[in-house]
Amino acid sequence: MRFASLGSGSEGNALVVEASSDSTTTRVLLDCGFSTKELERRLARLECGIEQLDAVLITHEHSDHIGSALTLARKHGLPIYMSWGTARAVGADSADVDLHVLWGDEAAAIGDLEVLPYTVPHDAREPLQFVFSTGAYRLGVLTDVGMSTPHITAMLSGCDALVLECNHDVAMLAQSRYPASLKARIGGNHGHLSNDAAAAILASLDRTRLKHIVAAHLSRQNNLGELAQAALAHVLGSAREDVVVASQDDGFGWLGAY
C-alpha cells in the first residue's frame, strides 16, 4: 500500500490510496475537493490519471471535500462511496451516479483494499473518516473532527501510517481576524483539531507499528507547518522533520510502499 495527497486544507482536499497484489492494482480517491481540471493536473504529479481510479470516497458534504466528485463519478463511471446523510446533503441519492452507501464501522471491499469507515463529531450531516487496510498494512485518516473520542482511539490504534488533522494553533486562532462565531465553530467540539488536540489523540494511540505520520488540513491563517510538526514530534520523541506536512498547494508525494 502507498498513499499521497493532492492537497490538504480549506481550499480543497484529496488523498490517493493505492494497493497492489501480484496481478492487480486498486487505486481510490478519498475526497475530491477540486475541480476536475485541477484534479487532473494534481494527479499528473503522481503520474496518475483519472482513468486509473477505481472509486471515489467522500468523508462529508463540505465543499472542500465534495468539490467535483459527482461530476467526476458521472463522467467517468466511477463508483462513489459516502454515508446516506452525506448522499442526501449533496443530492447523490437522486443523481445519475453509481452510489454506494457506507455505514459507520461496516467494512467495504474495493479491489485489494478493505475500507472501514467510522463516525466522528463534526458539523456535517453524517461525516465519516476512514481506515484503509490490505490485511498486512493499515492507514488511518482523521481530519475534520472537533474532539477526540474513545472510538477514534480504538479505530486508529495499531496503524502503520496516520494522516492526522492539525488545523490550527490555539493562540493563532485566538488572535486571528476571524469573527468570534467562526472562532467558536473552528475550536468547538464539532469543528477542527488544534495542534494540541491532535497531539493528545496521537498520544492516546497504540503507536507500536506507526512508521509514517502526516499533519494535515492546516489552516493557512491559523497555523504553521513547524508548529504542527513540533506538536506531533514531541509525542513521538522524534525529530520535527520526521512529521510530514500535507500542504494546500502540493499535498505530499507517495508514502508507504509496503
C-alpha positions, -999 to 999 in steps of 0.1 A, spaced: 0 0 0 10 36 -6 -7 69 -4 -3 105 -14 -21 138 -11 -32 161 -39 -37 190 -15 -50 194 21 -68 224 36 -99 245 35 -94 252 -2 -96 216 -13 -87 180 -1 -80 148 -19 -59 117 -9 -50 89 -32 -47 54 -17 -32 25 -37 -29 -12 -30 -13 -38 -53 -13 -76 -55 7 -98 -79 -17 -91 -107 -39 -61 -98 -37 -25 -85 -65 -8 -67 -65 30 -65 -91 51 -47 -96 88 -42 -106 99 -7 -124 133 -11 -124 154 -43 -124 190 -32 -110 203 -65 -124 210 -100 -120 181 -125 -94 201 -144 -74 208 -112 -77 172 -101 -62 160 -134 -33 185 -130 -26 173 -95 -29 136 -103 -4 141 -131 22 150 -105 18 114 -92 20 100 -127 -17 90 -123 -48 97 -144 -85 97 -136 -89 66 -157 -66 48 -132 -90 54 -103 -113 26 -92 -136 46 -68 -142 79 -50 -149 80 -13 -163 111 4 -160 120 41 -187 147 42 -205 173 22 -184 204 28 -173 220 -5 -135 215 2 -142 177 2 -171 171 -22 -159 195 -49 -163 179 -84 -169 144 -70 -204 139 -85 -193 153 -119 -162 130 -118 -182 100 -109 -208 106 -135 -185 115 -164 -161 86 -158 -185 60 -145 -167 57 -111 -185 42 -81 -188 68 -54 -190 59 -17 -204 80 12 -228 79 41 -265 82 35 -265 115 53 -238 129 30 -256 115 -1 -288 133 9 -269 165 17 -252 167 -18 -280 152 -38 -262 120 -47 -292 99 -37 -310 113 -68 -281 119 -91 -271 97 -121 -241 81 -103 -231 47 -91 -238 54 -54 -226 30 -26 -238 39 8 -214 34 37 -223 28 73 -200 35 103 -180 5 114 -191 -17 85 -162 -25 62 -164 -24 24 -141 -42 0 -128 -22 -30 -105 -44 -50 -74 -51 -29 -84 -26 -2 -106 -31 28 -122 3 36 -135 8 72 -155 40 77 -160 53 113 -181 81 127 -167 113 141 -180 145 157 -181 173 130 -206 199 119 -218 179 89 -248 157 81 -233 122 87 -195 125 85 -172 96 82 -134 91 85 -116 60 72 -91 33 79 -77 15 48 -62 -20 51 -46 -46 30 -46 -71 58 -9 -66 65 -9 -28 65 -33 -2 79 -36 35 70 -57 57 93 -71 90 83 -86 116 106 -94 151 95 -125 174 100 -132 164 136 -138 186 167 -126 164 195 -113 130 205 -135 101 214 -127 66 227 -140 53 194 -114 73 174 -86 60 196 -98 24 191 -100 28 153 -66 44 148 -46 24 173 -22 0 156 -20 18 123 12 17 102 6 52 89 -16 81 100 -29 112 84 -40 134 113 -57 168 112 -37 197 128 -59 225 117 -49 254 139 -27 267 167 -49 278 196 -30 311 201 -30 320 164 -67 313 161 -75 334 192 -55 363 177 -68 360 142 -92 384 125 -119 358 122 -152 367 138 -159 353 172 -186 330 158 -162 314 133 -135 310 160 -160 292 182 -171 269 154 -135 260 145 -124 255 181 -156 237 191 -164 201 197 -177 197 162 -151 218 145 -115 211 138 -85 198 158 -58 221 171 -22 210 172 -25 203 209 -57 182 204 -41 163 176 -11 156 197 -33 143 225 -50 119 201 -17 107 189 -5 101 225 -37 80 232 -29 56 204 -10 23 202 19 35 181 40 4 181 35 -1 143 35 35 133 60 43 105 45 74 88 28 104 104 13 133 84 0 166 97 -30 175 75 -57 201 69 -36 230 82 -52 265 82 -32 290 61 -43 317 85 -41 300 119 -13 275 118 23 269 107 38 237 95 66 238 120 41 242 149 21 212 138 53 192 133 66 201 167 34 191 185 33 156 169 71 151 171 70 158 208 46 129 214 68 106 192 100 117 208 114 122 173 128 150 152 104 176 138 114 166 103 100 131 108 65 145 106 53 151 70 31 182 64 4 180 38 3 214 22 -27 230 4 -7 236 -28 13 204 -31 -1 179 -7 27 153 -3 42 127 -25 39 89 -23 45 74 11 43 38 22 51 12 -5 45 -18 18 
